[in-house]
């Protein structure tokens, strides 16, 4: 992993992003500690519909719609 100072990162951000896109992680350091990390994008895998249904089916239906809920919270001053 490449380590660079924050000042260097500000001057060479485009190059550092290209490095990350090519698969190399870049650690941005400030005062000797890591404050940010550029990493290559991860590969997304599709979520199976059966897995999603297994997660959401046990959830109870809400007694009121989102619009009514937000309006009620606003009217009650609880937002």
MOJO-V194684 format. One record per residue. N is the residue number from 1. SS is DSSP state (helix for helix, strand for strand, loop for the rest). Layout:
N_SS, N_SS
This chain:
1_loop, 2_strand, 3_strand, 4_strand, 5_strand, 6_helix, 7_helix, 8_helix, 9_helix, 10_helix, 11_helix, 12_loop, 13_helix, 14_helix, 15_helix, 16_helix, 17_helix, 18_helix, 19_helix, 20_helix, 21_helix, 22_loop, 23_loop, 24_loop, 25_loop, 26_strand, 27_strand, 28_strand, 29_strand, 30_strand, 31_loop, 32_loop, 33_strand, 34_strand, 35_strand, 36_strand, 37_strand, 38_strand, 39_loop, 40_loop, 41_loop, 42_loop, 43_loop, 44_loop, 45_loop, 46_loop, 47_loop, 48_loop, 49_helix, 50_helix, 51_helix, 52_helix, 53_helix, 54_helix, 55_helix, 56_helix, 57_loop, 58_loop, 59_loop, 60_loop, 61_loop, 62_loop, 63_loop, 64_loop, 65_loop, 66_helix, 67_helix, 68_helix, 69_helix, 70_helix, 71_helix, 72_helix, 73_helix, 74_helix, 75_helix, 76_loop, 77_loop, 78_loop, 79_loop
